[in-house]
Amino acid sequence: MKQRLDDQAQSRDKKRISIRFCGGCNPQIDRGVIAGQLRASLTGRGYEVVFNQYDADVIIYLSGCTADCANRYSQDIGNTPCIIINGNNVNSTVVKDCELAAYAADKVLNYLSDD
């Protein structure tokens, strides 16, 4: 029990990145693959990655198409920095499908390095 509490306390000390998904009705990209790549990249750098939560230092909205439903139908997050992936765009920049995760991870790291 003590180890579990220690692990929970340690994870709260890490910067938290949340990946929020759209409903997936018209995917032009493989959201699961991209989320997995983001998670591997960011956890490998010591960040905590959670899914579909608002309690985070950065939120990545991951929509399968340009309708951007992950962001459009989410609550107001105030001043929390966010990265918007919608189809093959990251923050309105067209990115090759195979580079989406790396490009978005770099954006996250840029936000977090400004802290």
N, CA, C and O atoms as CSV, one atom per row, in Angstrom:
chain,resi,resn,atom,element,x,y,z
A,1,MET,N,N,0.826,-1.196,0.000
A,1,MET,CA,C,0.000,0.000,0.000
A,1,MET,C,C,0.873,1.263,0.000
A,1,MET,O,O,0.597,2.210,-0.736
A,2,LYS,N,N,1.927,1.271,0.829
A,2,LYS,CA,C,2.807,2.432,0.892
A,2,LYS,C,C,3.469,2.677,-0.462
A,2,LYS,O,O,3.586,3.823,-0.896
A,3,GLN,N,N,3.906,1.594,-1.139
A,3,GLN,CA,C,4.530,1.739,-2.448
A,3,GLN,C,C,3.554,2.375,-3.442
A,3,GLN,O,O,3.952,3.230,-4.233
A,4,ARG,N,N,2.294,1.970,-3.411
A,4,ARG,CA,C,1.285,2.526,-4.311
A,4,ARG,C,C,1.097,4.018,-4.055
A,4,ARG,O,O,1.000,4.802,-4.998
A,5,LEU,N,N,1.045,4.411,-2.785
A,5,LEU,CA,C,0.908,5.831,-2.459
A,5,LEU,C,C,2.142,6.609,-2.890
A,5,LEU,O,O,2.030,7.733,-3.379
A,6,ASP,N,N,3.320,6.017,-2.710
A,6,ASP,CA,C,4.552,6.667,-3.159
A,6,ASP,C,C,4.553,6.838,-4.669
A,6,ASP,O,O,4.969,7.881,-5.175
A,7,ASP,N,N,4.087,5.811,-5.404
A,7,ASP,CA,C,4.008,5.893,-6.861
A,7,ASP,C,C,3.033,6.977,-7.294
A,7,ASP,O,O,3.314,7.712,-8.241
A,8,GLN,N,N,1.890,7.091,-6.618
A,8,GLN,CA,C,0.904,8.119,-6.958
A,8,GLN,C,C,1.470,9.510,-6.695
A,8,GLN,O,O,1.280,10.417,-7.505
A,9,ALA,N,N,2.158,9.687,-5.580
A,9,ALA,CA,C,2.745,10.991,-5.262
A,9,ALA,C,C,3.811,11.354,-6.284
A,9,ALA,O,O,3.902,12.505,-6.711
A,10,GLN,N,N,4.619,10.369,-6.678
A,10,GLN,CA,C,5.659,10.625,-7.664
A,10,GLN,C,C,5.058,11.009,-9.001
A,10,GLN,O,O,5.570,11.912,-9.663
A,11,SER,N,N,3.976,10.345,-9.421
A,11,SER,CA,C,3.374,10.663,-10.716
A,11,SER,C,C,2.771,12.062,-10.712
A,11,SER,O,O,2.736,12.706,-11.760
A,12,ARG,N,N,2.295,12.556,-9.566
A,12,ARG,CA,C,1.758,13.916,-9.499
A,12,ARG,C,C,2.868,14.952,-9.598
A,12,ARG,O,O,2.601,16.103,-9.942
A,13,ASP,N,N,4.106,14.570,-9.304
A,13,ASP,CA,C,5.228,15.490,-9.422
A,13,ASP,C,C,5.649,15.690,-10.868
A,13,ASP,O,O,6.287,16.692,-11.194
A,14,LYS,N,N,5.304,14.757,-11.733
A,14,LYS,CA,C,5.637,14.850,-13.146
A,14,LYS,C,C,4.667,15.797,-13.846
A,14,LYS,O,O,3.522,15.961,-13.426
A,15,LYS,N,N,5.144,16.411,-14.910
A,15,LYS,CA,C,4.240,17.184,-15.767
A,15,LYS,C,C,3.285,16.209,-16.429
A,15,LYS,O,O,3.686,15.135,-16.876
A,16,ARG,N,N,2.019,16.593,-16.487
A,16,ARG,CA,C,0.973,15.718,-17.010
A,16,ARG,C,C,0.488,16.241,-18.353
A,16,ARG,O,O,0.176,17.422,-18.508
A,17,ILE,N,N,0.433,15.326,-19.325
A,17,ILE,CA,C,-0.073,15.631,-20.648
A,17,ILE,C,C,-1.295,14.754,-20.890
A,17,ILE,O,O,-1.233,13.535,-20.730
A,18,SER,N,N,-2.394,15.372,-21.273
A,18,SER,CA,C,-3.618,14.625,-21.552
A,18,SER,C,C,-3.862,14.578,-23.053
A,18,SER,O,O,-3.738,15.586,-23.748
A,19,ILE,N,N,-4.207,13.403,-23.536
A,19,ILE,CA,C,-4.610,13.244,-24.931
A,19,ILE,C,C,-6.121,13.012,-24.944
A,19,ILE,O,O,-6.614,12.029,-24.390
A,20,ARG,N,N,-6.843,13.930,-25.583
A,20,ARG,CA,C,-8.316,13.841,-25.656
A,20,ARG,C,C,-8.711,13.476,-27.082
A,20,ARG,O,O,-8.211,14.052,-28.048
A,21,PHE,N,N,-9.605,12.521,-27.194
A,21,PHE,CA,C,-10.003,11.981,-28.487
A,21,PHE,C,C,-11.363,12.485,-28.939
A,21,PHE,O,O,-12.214,12.842,-28.124
A,22,CYS,N,N,-11.551,12.509,-30.253
A,22,CYS,CA,C,-12.869,12.697,-30.836
A,22,CYS,C,C,-13.582,11.349,-30.816
A,22,CYS,O,O,-13.045,10.367,-30.304
A,23,GLY,N,N,-14.779,11.302,-31.366
A,23,GLY,CA,C,-15.541,10.056,-31.403
A,23,GLY,C,C,-15.111,9.076,-32.479
A,23,GLY,O,O,-15.508,7.912,-32.438
A,24,GLY,N,N,-14.319,9.512,-33.432
A,24,GLY,CA,C,-13.780,8.620,-34.449
A,24,GLY,C,C,-14.721,8.269,-35.578
A,24,GLY,O,O,-14.585,7.200,-36.172
A,25,CYS,N,N,-15.676,9.137,-35.896
A,25,CYS,CA,C,-16.678,8.794,-36.921
A,25,CYS,C,C,-16.132,8.891,-38.345
A,25,CYS,O,O,-16.652,8.222,-39.238
A,26,ASN,N,N,-15.101,9.705,-38.585
A,26,ASN,CA,C,-14.590,9.902,-39.940
A,26,ASN,C,C,-13.056,9.988,-39.926
A,26,ASN,O,O,-12.494,10.989,-40.371
A,27,PRO,N,N,-12.381,8.959,-39.423
A,27,PRO,CA,C,-10.926,9.082,-39.249
A,27,PRO,C,C,-10.161,9.079,-40.574
A,27,PRO,O,O,-10.345,8.201,-41.417
A,28,GLN,N,N,-9.316,10.065,-40.731
A,28,GLN,CA,C,-8.407,10.147,-41.871
A,28,GLN,C,C,-6.994,9.767,-41.443
A,28,GLN,O,O,-6.105,9.596,-42.277
A,29,ILE,N,N,-6.800,9.639,-40.140
A,29,ILE,CA,C,-5.519,9.232,-39.562
A,29,ILE,C,C,-5.815,8.160,-38.518
A,29,ILE,O,O,-6.952,8.028,-38.066
A,30,ASP,N,N,-4.804,7.404,-38.140
A,30,ASP,CA,C,-4.972,6.361,-37.131
A,30,ASP,C,C,-4.687,6.966,-35.759
A,30,ASP,O,O,-3.536,7.043,-35.329
A,31,ARG,N,N,-5.737,7.389,-35.086
A,31,ARG,CA,C,-5.598,8.084,-33.798
A,31,ARG,C,C,-4.929,7.211,-32.749
A,31,ARG,O,O,-4.148,7.708,-31.938
A,32,GLY,N,N,-5.223,5.922,-32.755
A,32,GLY,CA,C,-4.630,5.014,-31.779
A,32,GLY,C,C,-3.121,4.907,-31.929
A,32,GLY,O,O,-2.389,4.911,-30.939
A,33,VAL,N,N,-2.661,4.810,-33.169
A,33,VAL,CA,C,-1.221,4.738,-33.429
A,33,VAL,C,C,-0.544,6.039,-33.011
A,33,VAL,O,O,0.499,6.020,-32.357
A,34,ILE,N,N,-1.134,7.155,-33.387
A,34,ILE,CA,C,-0.550,8.458,-33.045
A,34,ILE,C,C,-0.516,8.650,-31.531
A,34,ILE,O,O,0.491,9.111,-30.993
A,35,ALA,N,N,-1.588,8.307,-30.844
A,35,ALA,CA,C,-1.618,8.415,-29.380
A,35,ALA,C,C,-0.550,7.524,-28.751
A,35,ALA,O,O,0.118,7.931,-27.801
A,36,GLY,N,N,-0.387,6.315,-29.275
A,36,GLY,CA,C,0.645,5.416,-28.761
A,36,GLY,C,C,2.046,5.964,-28.968
A,36,GLY,O,O,2.898,5.851,-28.087
A,37,GLN,N,N,2.286,6.558,-30.133
A,37,GLN,CA,C,3.592,7.158,-30.412
A,37,GLN,C,C,3.848,8.353,-29.498
A,37,GLN,O,O,4.950,8.522,-28.977
A,38,LEU,N,N,2.822,9.178,-29.310
A,38,LEU,CA,C,2.959,10.318,-28.401
A,38,LEU,C,C,3.247,9.852,-26.980
A,38,LEU,O,O,4.138,10.375,-26.311
A,39,ARG,N,N,2.480,8.858,-26.528
A,39,ARG,CA,C,2.674,8.345,-25.176
A,39,ARG,C,C,4.091,7.809,-24.988
A,39,ARG,O,O,4.745,8.120,-23.992
A,40,ALA,N,N,4.562,7.014,-25.929
A,40,ALA,CA,C,5.911,6.449,-25.825
A,40,ALA,C,C,6.967,7.550,-25.808
A,40,ALA,O,O,7.896,7.512,-25.001
A,41,SER,N,N,6.825,8.520,-26.693
A,41,SER,CA,C,7.795,9.610,-26.774
A,41,SER,C,C,7.826,10.451,-25.507
A,41,SER,O,O,8.895,10.770,-24.986
A,42,LEU,N,N,6.651,10.804,-25.020
A,42,LEU,CA,C,6.581,11.713,-23.870
A,42,LEU,C,C,6.880,11.020,-22.546
A,42,LEU,O,O,7.534,11.605,-21.682
A,43,THR,N,N,6.418,9.789,-22.370
A,43,THR,CA,C,6.755,9.068,-21.132
A,43,THR,C,C,8.244,8.749,-21.112
A,43,THR,O,O,8.857,8.707,-20.045
A,44,GLY,N,N,8.826,8.525,-22.281
A,44,GLY,CA,C,10.265,8.291,-22.370
A,44,GLY,C,C,11.086,9.494,-21.956
A,44,GLY,O,O,12.262,9.365,-21.617
A,45,ARG,N,N,10.473,10.654,-21.984
A,45,ARG,CA,C,11.142,11.891,-21.550
A,45,ARG,C,C,10.762,12.264,-20.114
A,45,ARG,O,O,11.128,13.333,-19.626
A,46,GLY,N,N,10.023,11.372,-19.445
A,46,GLY,CA,C,9.715,11.576,-18.036
A,46,GLY,C,C,8.385,12.246,-17.737
A,46,GLY,O,O,8.126,12.611,-16.591
A,47,TYR,N,N,7.539,12.415,-18.741
A,47,TYR,CA,C,6.234,13.032,-18.525
A,47,TYR,C,C,5.177,11.962,-18.283
A,47,TYR,O,O,5.317,10.824,-18.734
A,48,GLU,N,N,4.129,12.331,-17.575
A,48,GLU,CA,C,2.991,11.442,-17.382
A,48,GLU,C,C,1.979,11.724,-18.488
A,48,GLU,O,O,1.639,12.881,-18.734
A,49,VAL,N,N,1.498,10.684,-19.151
A,49,VAL,CA,C,0.495,10.829,-20.196
A,49,VAL,C,C,-0.789,10.163,-19.727
A,49,VAL,O,O,-0.799,8.993,-19.344
A,50,VAL,N,N,-1.874,10.932,-19.766
A,50,VAL,CA,C,-3.197,10.433,-19.382
A,50,VAL,C,C,-4.136,10.651,-20.565
A,50,VAL,O,O,-3.802,11.351,-21.521
A,51,PHE,N,N,-5.305,10.043,-20.481
A,51,PHE,CA,C,-6.240,10.135,-21.602
A,51,PHE,C,C,-7.568,10.725,-21.155
A,51,PHE,O,O,-8.104,10.383,-20.100
A,52,ASN,N,N,-8.084,11.625,-21.994
A,52,ASN,CA,C,-9.412,12.220,-21.830
A,52,ASN,C,C,-9.634,12.873,-20.474
A,52,ASN,O,O,-10.711,12.747,-19.891
A,53,GLN,N,N,-8.631,13.562,-19.973
A,53,GLN,CA,C,-8.744,14.303,-18.723
A,53,GLN,C,C,-8.409,15.770,-18.987
A,53,GLN,O,O,-7.683,16.103,-19.924
A,54,TYR,N,N,-8.952,16.625,-18.143
A,54,TYR,CA,C,-8.657,18.062,-18.259
A,54,TYR,C,C,-7.591,18.521,-17.275
A,54,TYR,O,O,-6.998,19.583,-17.466
A,55,ASP,N,N,-7.336,17.746,-16.231
A,55,ASP,CA,C,-6.341,18.090,-15.225
A,55,ASP,C,C,-4.957,17.756,-15.766
A,55,ASP,O,O,-4.421,16.678,-15.510
A,56,ALA,N,N,-4.384,18.696,-16.520
A,56,ALA,CA,C,-3.107,18.445,-17.179
A,56,ALA,C,C,-2.366,19.757,-17.390
A,56,ALA,O,O,-2.958,20.835,-17.348
A,57,ASP,N,N,-1.062,19.646,-17.618
A,57,ASP,CA,C,-0.246,20.825,-17.910
A,57,ASP,C,C,-0.333,21.216,-19.380
A,57,ASP,O,O,-0.179,22.387,-19.727
A,58,VAL,N,N,-0.580,20.231,-20.242
A,58,VAL,CA,C,-0.800,20.446,-21.671
A,58,VAL,C,C,-1.866,19.441,-22.110
A,58,VAL,O,O,-1.872,18.298,-21.655
A,59,ILE,N,N,-2.759,19.869,-22.988
A,59,ILE,CA,C,-3.770,18.967,-23.537
A,59,ILE,C,C,-3.562,18.851,-25.039
A,59,ILE,O,O,-3.417,19.849,-25.745
A,60,ILE,N,N,-3.551,17.611,-25.509
A,60,ILE,CA,C,-3.482,17.335,-26.943
A,60,ILE,C,C,-4.877,16.887,-27.377
A,60,ILE,O,O,-5.381,15.870,-26.901
A,61,TYR,N,N,-5.491,17.636,-28.269
A,61,TYR,CA,C,-6.781,17.255,-28.832
A,61,TYR,C,C,-6.502,16.476,-30.112
A,61,TYR,O,O,-5.916,17.009,-31.054
A,62,LEU,N,N,-6.919,15.222,-30.141
A,62,LEU,CA,C,-6.601,14.335,-31.253
A,62,LEU,C,C,-7.878,13.950,-31.990
A,62,LEU,O,O,-8.625,13.070,-31.564
A,63,SER,N,N,-8.109,14.639,-33.115
A,63,SER,CA,C,-9.292,14.394,-33.946
A,63,SER,C,C,-8.863,13.699,-35.231
A,63,SER,O,O,-7.834,14.037,-35.816
A,64,GLY,N,N,-9.646,12.740,-35.658
A,64,GLY,CA,C,-9.315,11.968,-36.842
A,64,GLY,C,C,-9.485,12.707,-38.155
A,64,GLY,O,O,-8.948,12.280,-39.178
A,65,CYS,N,N,-10.228,13.814,-38.144
A,65,CYS,CA,C,-10.437,14.585,-39.376
A,65,CYS,C,C,-10.434,16.076,-39.048
A,65,CYS,O,O,-10.276,16.475,-37.894
A,66,THR,N,N,-10.609,16.876,-40.073
A,66,THR,CA,C,-10.520,18.329,-39.892
A,66,THR,C,C,-11.737,18.944,-39.212
A,66,THR,O,O,-11.739,20.145,-38.943
A,67,ALA,N,N,-12.763,18.160,-38.929
A,67,ALA,CA,C,-13.909,18.697,-38.179
A,67,ALA,C,C,-13.487,19.091,-36.760
A,67,ALA,O,O,-14.133,19.936,-36.140
A,68,ASP,N,N,-12.429,18.498,-36.248
A,68,ASP,CA,C,-11.819,18.883,-34.968
A,68,ASP,C,C,-12.755,18.689,-33.769
A,68,ASP,O,O,-12.808,19.538,-32.880
A,69,CYS,N,N,-13.476,17.595,-33.746
A,69,CYS,CA,C,-14.466,17.350,-32.684
A,69,CYS,C,C,-13.852,17.183,-31.298
A,69,CYS,O,O,-14.488,17.524,-30.301
A,70,ALA,N,N,-12.629,16.664,-31.217
A,70,ALA,CA,C,-11.997,16.506,-29.897
A,70,ALA,C,C,-11.887,17.858,-29.201
A,70,ALA,O,O,-12.099,17.959,-27.993
A,71,ASN,N,N,-11.561,18.880,-29.956
A,71,ASN,CA,C,-11.445,20.229,-29.407
A,71,ASN,C,C,-12.809,20.923,-29.370
A,71,ASN,O,O,-13.158,21.542,-28.365
A,72,ARG,N,N,-13.556,20.827,-30.423
A,72,ARG,CA,C,-14.828,21.536,-30.564
A,72,ARG,C,C,-15.818,21.209,-29.453
A,72,ARG,O,O,-16.512,22.099,-28.961
A,73,TYR,N,N,-15.888,19.956,-29.058
A,73,TYR,CA,C,-16.879,19.532,-28.074
A,73,TYR,C,C,-16.289,19.336,-26.675
A,73,TYR,O,O,-16.838,18.585,-25.869
A,74,SER,N,N,-15.186,20.002,-26.393
A,74,SER,CA,C,-14.567,19.922,-25.070
A,74,SER,C,C,-14.895,21.166,-24.267
A,74,SER,O,O,-15.275,22.200,-24.816
A,75,GLN,N,N,-14.742,21.049,-22.967
A,75,GLN,CA,C,-15.012,22.198,-22.099
A,75,GLN,C,C,-13.894,23.228,-22.219
A,75,GLN,O,O,-12.793,22.914,-22.671
A,76,ASP,N,N,-14.184,24.441,-21.816
A,76,ASP,CA,C,-13.198,25.517,-21.805
A,76,ASP,C,C,-12.102,25.150,-20.817
A,76,ASP,O,O,-12.390,24.806,-19.670
A,77,ILE,N,N,-10.854,25.218,-21.247
A,77,ILE,CA,C,-9.737,24.823,-20.390
A,77,ILE,C,C,-8.967,26.020,-19.838
A,77,ILE,O,O,-7.905,25.849,-19.239
A,78,GLY,N,N,-9.482,27.205,-20.030
A,78,GLY,CA,C,-8.803,28.386,-19.507
A,78,GLY,C,C,-7.464,28.610,-20.202
A,78,GLY,O,O,-7.394,28.667,-21.430
A,79,ASN,N,N,-6.413,28.735,-19.413
A,79,ASN,CA,C,-5.089,29.036,-19.947
A,79,ASN,C,C,-4.213,27.806,-20.166
A,79,ASN,O,O,-3.017,27.944,-20.420
A,80,THR,N,N,-4.773,26.630,-20.075
A,80,THR,CA,C,-3.976,25.421,-20.283
A,80,THR,C,C,-3.521,25.359,-21.737
A,80,THR,O,O,-4.353,25.415,-22.643
A,81,PRO,N,N,-2.218,25.245,-21.975
A,81,PRO,CA,C,-1.748,25.143,-23.354
A,81,PRO,C,C,-2.306,23.893,-24.028
A,81,PRO,O,O,-2.495,22.864,-23.380
A,82,CYS,N,N,-2.567,23.987,-25.318
A,82,CYS,CA,C,-3.087,22.826,-26.033
A,82,CYS,C,C,-2.450,22.715,-27.403
A,82,CYS,O,O,-2.014,23.694,-28.009
A,83,ILE,N,N,-2.419,21.476,-27.860
A,83,ILE,CA,C,-1.977,21.134,-29.205
A,83,ILE,C,C,-3.205,20.542,-29.885
A,83,ILE,O,O,-3.891,19.701,-29.304
A,84,ILE,N,N,-3.484,20.971,-31.098
A,84,ILE,CA,C,-4.660,20.476,-31.808
A,84,ILE,C,C,-4.210,19.693,-33.032
A,84,ILE,O,O,-3.626,20.244,-33.966
A,85,ILE,N,N,-4.493,18.399,-33.006
A,85,ILE,CA,C,-4.258,17.536,-34.159
A,85,ILE,C,C,-5.627,17.238,-34.747
A,85,ILE,O,O,-6.486,16.661,-34.081
A,86,ASN,N,N,-5.826,17.633,-35.993
A,86,ASN,CA,C,-7.091,17.327,-36.670
A,86,ASN,C,C,-6.782,16.902,-38.099
A,86,ASN,O,O,-6.398,17.707,-38.947
A,87,GLY,N,N,-6.965,15.605,-38.332
A,87,GLY,CA,C,-6.526,15.055,-39.607
A,87,GLY,C,C,-5.009,15.144,-39.671
A,87,GLY,O,O,-4.323,14.798,-38.710
A,88,ASN,N,N,-4.493,15.600,-40.781
A,88,ASN,CA,C,-3.036,15.710,-40.879
A,88,ASN,C,C,-2.548,17.143,-40.633
A,88,ASN,O,O,-1.607,17.612,-41.272
A,89,ASN,N,N,-3.200,17.813,-39.707
A,89,ASN,CA,C,-2.803,19.159,-39.293
A,89,ASN,C,C,-2.437,19.157,-37.816
A,89,ASN,O,O,-3.066,18.474,-37.007
A,90,VAL,N,N,-1.418,19.925,-37.479
A,90,VAL,CA,C,-1.074,20.163,-36.079
A,90,VAL,C,C,-1.025,21.676,-35.905
A,90,VAL,O,O,-0.188,22.355,-36.500
A,91,ASN,N,N,-1.934,22.191,-35.082
A,91,ASN,CA,C,-2.031,23.641,-34.871
A,91,ASN,C,C,-2.056,24.395,-36.208
A,91,ASN,O,O,-1.348,25.385,-36.394
A,92,SER,N,N,-2.877,23.911,-37.119
A,92,SER,CA,C,-3.113,24.522,-38.436
A,92,SER,C,C,-1.948,24.387,-39.411
A,92,SER,O,O,-1.962,25.027,-40.463
A,93,THR,N,N,-0.959,23.588,-39.101
A,93,THR,CA,C,0.146,23.325,-40.016
A,93,THR,C,C,-0.030,21.928,-40.583
A,93,THR,O,O,-0.202,20.971,-39.829
A,94,VAL,N,N,0.012,21.798,-41.905
A,94,VAL,CA,C,-0.110,20.489,-42.541
A,94,VAL,C,C,1.178,19.707,-42.285
A,94,VAL,O,O,2.284,20.197,-42.511
A,95,VAL,N,N,0.993,18.458,-41.799
A,95,VAL,CA,C,2.123,17.597,-41.447
A,95,VAL,C,C,1.878,16.226,-42.065
A,95,VAL,O,O,0.741,15.755,-42.094
A,96,LYS,N,N,2.929,15.583,-42.559
A,96,LYS,CA,C,2.792,14.232,-43.096
A,96,LYS,C,C,2.288,13.309,-41.995
A,96,LYS,O,O,2.674,13.447,-40.834
A,97,ASP,N,N,1.427,12.371,-42.363
A,97,ASP,CA,C,0.856,11.446,-41.385
A,97,ASP,C,C,1.926,10.777,-40.528
A,97,ASP,O,O,1.762,10.648,-39.315
A,98,CYS,N,N,3.015,10.353,-41.152
A,98,CYS,CA,C,4.063,9.635,-40.427
A,98,CYS,C,C,4.858,10.528,-39.483
A,98,CYS,O,O,5.653,10.028,-38.687
A,99,GLU,N,N,4.657,11.846,-39.560
A,99,GLU,CA,C,5.396,12.785,-38.713
A,99,GLU,C,C,4.516,13.481,-37.686
A,99,GLU,O,O,5.004,14.310,-36.918
A,100,LEU,N,N,3.215,13.155,-37.660
A,100,LEU,CA,C,2.279,13.851,-36.768
A,100,LEU,C,C,2.689,13.753,-35.300
A,100,LEU,O,O,2.736,14.767,-34.604
A,101,ALA,N,N,2.982,12.557,-34.828
A,101,ALA,CA,C,3.297,12.364,-33.414
A,101,ALA,C,C,4.575,13.104,-33.026
A,101,ALA,O,O,4.610,13.779,-31.998
A,102,ALA,N,N,5.608,12.984,-33.829
A,102,ALA,CA,C,6.876,13.659,-33.513
A,102,ALA,C,C,6.713,15.172,-33.521
A,102,ALA,O,O,7.242,15.866,-32.653
A,103,TYR,N,N,5.979,15.676,-34.502
A,103,TYR,CA,C,5.752,17.121,-34.598
A,103,TYR,C,C,4.971,17.624,-33.385
A,103,TYR,O,O,5.318,18.649,-32.798
A,104,ALA,N,N,3.921,16.904,-33.013
A,104,ALA,CA,C,3.115,17.294,-31.851
A,104,ALA,C,C,3.925,17.182,-30.561
A,104,ALA,O,O,3.815,18.045,-29.690
A,105,ALA,N,N,4.731,16.138,-30.425
A,105,ALA,CA,C,5.567,15.985,-29.225
A,105,ALA,C,C,6.529,17.157,-29.092
A,105,ALA,O,O,6.749,17.654,-27.987
A,106,ASP,N,N,7.106,17.607,-30.209
A,106,ASP,CA,C,7.991,18.773,-30.170
A,106,ASP,C,C,7.242,20.018,-29.695
A,106,ASP,O,O,7.788,20.822,-28.939
A,107,LYS,N,N,6.001,20.176,-30.136
A,107,LYS,CA,C,5.184,21.313,-29.686
A,107,LYS,C,C,4.954,21.249,-28.175
A,107,LYS,O,O,5.050,22.263,-27.483
A,108,VAL,N,N,4.651,20.051,-27.671
A,108,VAL,CA,C,4.452,19.874,-26.224
A,108,VAL,C,C,5.725,20.256,-25.480
A,108,VAL,O,O,5.673,20.992,-24.494
A,109,LEU,N,N,6.857,19.765,-25.945
A,109,LEU,CA,C,8.130,20.054,-25.276
A,109,LEU,C,C,8.437,21.549,-25.295
A,109,LEU,O,O,9.003,22.080,-24.340
A,110,ASN,N,N,8.064,22.228,-26.384
A,110,ASN,CA,C,8.264,23.676,-26.447
A,110,ASN,C,C,7.420,24.386,-25.374
A,110,ASN,O,O,7.910,25.296,-24.705
A,111,TYR,N,N,6.159,23.973,-25.211
A,111,TYR,CA,C,5.317,24.566,-24.168
A,111,TYR,C,C,5.912,24.338,-22.793
A,111,TYR,O,O,5.985,25.260,-21.981
A,112,LEU,N,N,6.339,23.105,-22.530
A,112,LEU,CA,C,6.810,22.758,-21.193
A,112,LEU,C,C,8.161,23.350,-20.883
A,112,LEU,O,O,8.480,23.567,-19.715
A,113,SER,N,N,8.974,23.623,-21.904
A,113,SER,CA,C,10.286,24.223,-21.649
A,113,SER,C,C,10.169,25.708,-21.321
A,113,SER,O,O,11.096,26.303,-20.771
A,114,ASP,N,N,9.023,26.306,-21.660
A,114,ASP,CA,C,8.790,27.719,-21.336
A,114,ASP,C,C,8.437,27.944,-19.876
A,114,ASP,O,O,8.449,29.078,-19.398
A,115,ASP,N,N,8.117,26.839,-19.149
A,115,ASP,CA,C,7.746,26.955,-17.721
A,115,ASP,C,C,8.904,27.380,-16.867
A,115,ASP,O,O,8.757,27.522,-15.653
